[in-house]
Amino acid sequence: METAEPVTGDYPTAPRLPLITAAEARDAVGYLRLLETLDLTPRGQAAGQLAADLARRLPAE
């Protein structure tokens, strides 16, 4: 999207949360896959797709 106005903003004053670790990301992927198996609605399918996308970004051990 192009705009004629400059993008402005600032960082929040509260401390920023740290990035998650690879182990935490793997746990999240596992929970999303579990959600996919338990929820047969489009929401569960979306959780499965998100899990697959995240799993591809994790480093191999």
C-alpha positions as a LaTeX table, in Angstrom:
\begin{tabular}{lrrr}
\hline
Residue & $x$ (\AA) & $y$ (\AA) & $z$ (\AA) \\
\hline
Met1 & 0.00 & 0.00 & 0.00 \\
Glu2 & 1.44 & 3.34 & $-0.97$ \\
Thr3 & 0.68 & 6.52 & 0.91 \\
Ala4 & 1.81 & 10.10 & 0.56 \\
Glu5 & 2.15 & 10.51 & 4.32 \\
Pro6 & 5.28 & 9.34 & 6.12 \\
Val7 & 4.96 & 6.43 & 8.48 \\
Thr8 & 5.49 & 7.55 & 12.05 \\
Gly9 & 5.39 & 5.79 & 15.37 \\
Asp10 & 7.32 & 5.07 & 18.48 \\
Tyr11 & 8.16 & 2.12 & 20.66 \\
Pro12 & 6.07 & 1.39 & 23.74 \\
Thr13 & 7.49 & 2.48 & 27.08 \\
Ala14 & 6.88 & $-0.94$ & 28.66 \\
Pro15 & 9.65 & $-3.51$ & 28.25 \\
Arg16 & 9.33 & $-5.64$ & 25.13 \\
Leu17 & 8.83 & $-9.36$ & 25.52 \\
Pro18 & 11.75 & $-11.57$ & 24.52 \\
Leu19 & 11.55 & $-13.78$ & 21.48 \\
Ile20 & 10.48 & $-17.33$ & 22.15 \\
Thr21 & 13.06 & $-20.07$ & 22.18 \\
Ala22 & 13.16 & $-22.91$ & 19.66 \\
Ala23 & 11.89 & $-25.30$ & 22.34 \\
Glu24 & 8.94 & $-23.02$ & 23.10 \\
Ala25 & 8.18 & $-22.74$ & 19.38 \\
Arg26 & 8.22 & $-26.53$ & 19.04 \\
Asp27 & 5.78 & $-26.79$ & 21.96 \\
Ala28 & 3.51 & $-24.24$ & 20.29 \\
Val29 & 3.59 & $-26.21$ & 17.04 \\
Gly30 & 2.64 & $-29.35$ & 18.95 \\
Tyr31 & $-0.30$ & $-27.61$ & 20.61 \\
Leu32 & $-1.48$ & $-26.22$ & 17.28 \\
Arg33 & $-1.36$ & $-29.68$ & 15.73 \\
Leu34 & $-3.32$ & $-31.04$ & 18.67 \\
Leu35 & $-5.90$ & $-28.29$ & 18.17 \\
Glu36 & $-6.16$ & $-29.28$ & 14.50 \\
Thr37 & $-6.99$ & $-32.88$ & 15.44 \\
Leu38 & $-9.58$ & $-31.85$ & 18.03 \\
Asp39 & $-11.26$ & $-29.03$ & 16.09 \\
Leu40 & $-12.63$ & $-30.12$ & 12.71 \\
Thr41 & $-13.89$ & $-26.64$ & 11.84 \\
Pro42 & $-12.01$ & $-24.18$ & 9.62 \\
Arg43 & $-10.42$ & $-22.83$ & 12.81 \\
Gly44 & $-8.77$ & $-26.20$ & 13.42 \\
Gln45 & $-7.63$ & $-26.36$ & 9.82 \\
Ala46 & $-6.13$ & $-22.87$ & 10.17 \\
Ala47 & $-4.28$ & $-24.02$ & 13.31 \\
Gly48 & $-2.84$ & $-26.91$ & 11.33 \\
Gln49 & $-1.71$ & $-24.60$ & 8.55 \\
Leu50 & $-0.09$ & $-22.25$ & 11.06 \\
Ala51 & 1.65 & $-25.20$ & 12.72 \\
Ala52 & 3.02 & $-26.34$ & 9.36 \\
Asp53 & 4.23 & $-22.82$ & 8.52 \\
Leu54 & 5.94 & $-22.43$ & 11.89 \\
Ala55 & 7.50 & $-25.90$ & 11.74 \\
Arg56 & 9.14 & $-25.06$ & 8.41 \\
Arg57 & 10.80 & $-22.02$ & 10.01 \\
Leu58 & 12.27 & $-23.86$ & 12.98 \\
Pro59 & 15.90 & $-24.91$ & 12.76 \\
Ala60 & 16.53 & $-28.63$ & 12.46 \\
Glu61 & 18.21 & $-30.14$ & 15.47 \\
\hline
\end{tabular}
